[in-house]
Amino acid sequence: MIIAIDASRANRPHKTGTEWYAYNIIQGLKKADSSNRYFLYTDRPLEGQLAELPPNFCAYRLRWPFGRGWNYARLGLALAQAKPEIFWQPAHNFPFVGGQSNIITWHDLAYEYYPELYSDAQLRSLRQGVRQLRTRADKIITVSDHSKNDIVTRYQIPASKIEVIHLGINNYLFRPYSTADIEAFKKRRNIEQPYFVSIGRLEDKKNITNLILAFNEYKNKGGEGQLRLLGSPGFGYETIRRTIDDSSYKQEIIEEGYIPQSELPLFMAAATALIHPSYYEGFGLTVVEAQAVGCPVLCSVSGSLPEVTGGQALFFQANDYEEIAANMDTVSAQPDESLIHRGIENARRFTWEAAVKKTLAVFEQALKKERQRGSEEE
């Protein structure tokens, strides 16, 4: 069968959650499936390892002169010509024409609970995606039981139409590191003080403003160390920047910018703890990656985070910066080695190999159903 994939997100140079998800599934399919044919569609030439294609994979760069509409219009035209049996969209919107069977991954419903944390353009795109989710998706993949329950409850979509496939982690990168590795990393990065780390876009929905207020509270009570923010600016960054500028400890709040994935494990391993204060998560891959390297995790009880951490974290309410600060004080005073070891064990549940195998099974089930439907019509 021909499986068409929107690979534009996977091909972005600065990847975060959904981009890494698309990238890792595509890379895994290259290894796991040599019988089906894959058409990868992108808006720019494939780069890096994504461009290394086995014989059953083809890449198509679709040029588009306009700022918007590539996904809906240009990709739709290509699919109308190719007529693939399966079309998989790793996130959000379908093009105007898809495949004979259409599969979409819907990661979370954060925009339903916190619409104020999204730009108007983002909300319009998501609302359009919801309409397509209800009317055009033959199968929906989501990344946690929490997200599945949300989709069923909020959109009245049958549970049988939704498949939960957990994300995975790169076990080669995200693993415990030796003290020598950590010290060499700190020397190379000129890090002399202990620090807490937060990883993700600097945007409203990641609750960075409350994290900074928590850091202020922690420092006011005599806490030691720095706060390092790893990520590019996103929606609402102006408020985050003002909050940093207003802090009495702004010299100890360090914006590292976007950090390549290869450097993230040691940033985590060297930290006092990872803090993930997000208002809502459909999965929360960063917390599992931190557990895998042996970094204590402090995270909100929002969305799927209690589910994916296996409960092996220090939790807080996302809007309570004083509770965040109290957890910072707890972990800096006495790390819980038992919690760290249980976190490492929990992270072993999540592999990209398993995610790829289950995704391929969804493709094959969709094709089987489509063929059965075709034979009945004959």
Protein Blocks (a to p, Z undefined) as FASTA:
>chain_A
ZZdddfklmmpfbdcfklmmmmmmmmmmmmmpmkbccddddfbdcehjllmccfkbccdd
dddfbfghklmmmmmmmmmmnopabdcdfehjadfbdcfbdcdddfblklmmmmmlpcfk
lmmmmmmmmmmmmmmmmbdcdfbfklmmmmmmmnopafklpccddddddfklmccddfkl
mmmmmmmnopabdcdddeddddfklommmmmmmmmmmmmnopacddddeddddehklmmm
mmmmmpmklmmpccebjadfklmmmmmmmpmbdcdfbfbdfkopmlmmmmmnopacdddf
ehjlmmmnnopacdddfklmklmmmmmmmmmmoccfklmmmmmmmmmmpcfklmmmmmmm
mmmmmmmmmmmmmmmmZZ
